[in-house]
Amino acid sequence: MQSVTVDLINADALKLLQDLEALHLIRLRYSQDADTAKVNWEVKYKGALTSQKLNEVNAQLAELRNEWD
């Protein structure tokens, strides 16, 4: 048995794949990947930047944005 990953770019494609599964030609396995999973970024990266570093980053971003004006 061989496994492949398919990116569905048309909603009708899923129906076609489900029809093939009903004919017992393929088996579909549904999974959540990084693109579809809901990630709580605040919890994941809480404390990653200290308030001092965050202020420095904000200052640098402001400086860079002003260069474009």
Buried (B, 14 or more C-beta within 10 A) or exposed (E): EEEEEEEEEEEEEEEEBEEEEEEEEEEEEEEEEEEEEEEEEEEEEEEEEEEEEEEEEEEEEEEEEEEEE
